[in-house]
Amino acid sequence: MELTFKRAQKNEVETLVAIRIAAMKESLESIGRFDPERARSRFVKTFKPADTIKISNNDEIIAFYMLTSKNDHLWLNHIYIKPGFQGHGIGSRILAAIFTKSQEQGLPVKLCALKGSRANAFYKNHGFVETHSDEWDHYYIRS
């Protein structure tokens, strides 16, 4: 698989929304909270092309992540991979790029993941440590 990482463009928002909805569907259905319109509106409200990196394979956008610089950490707001491309090491490659940036800036990475999502095990397997939880999410840090 030949992956390219490039900054997302504002006009790609609907493509990214579709990836987000497809990637989240299983986890949200399992807790009875799947609502494509809510997922779309929440993403569109917070979409920042300057913080978003799209991952393409043969010119097809198959994944993306949004990483925002805060005062004392990097906030990983999203990693979404099209379901047919999950389990092929793309998420690990994304995290490797994020960890490089984290080391360069000397900042930890923080994120949250939906309770019950397979993403929780993925993040723990990549060195994230849970700091706390709320009603819907687990919160993590990786120094």
Buried (B, 14 or more C-beta within 10 A) or exposed (E): EEBEBEEBEEEBBEBBBBBBBBBBBEBBEEEEEBEBEEBBEEBEEEBEBEBBBBBBBEEEBBBBBBBBEEEEBBBBBBBBBBEEBBEBEBBEBBBEBBBEEBEEEEBBBBBBBBBBBEBBEBBBEBEBEBEEEEEEBBBBBBE
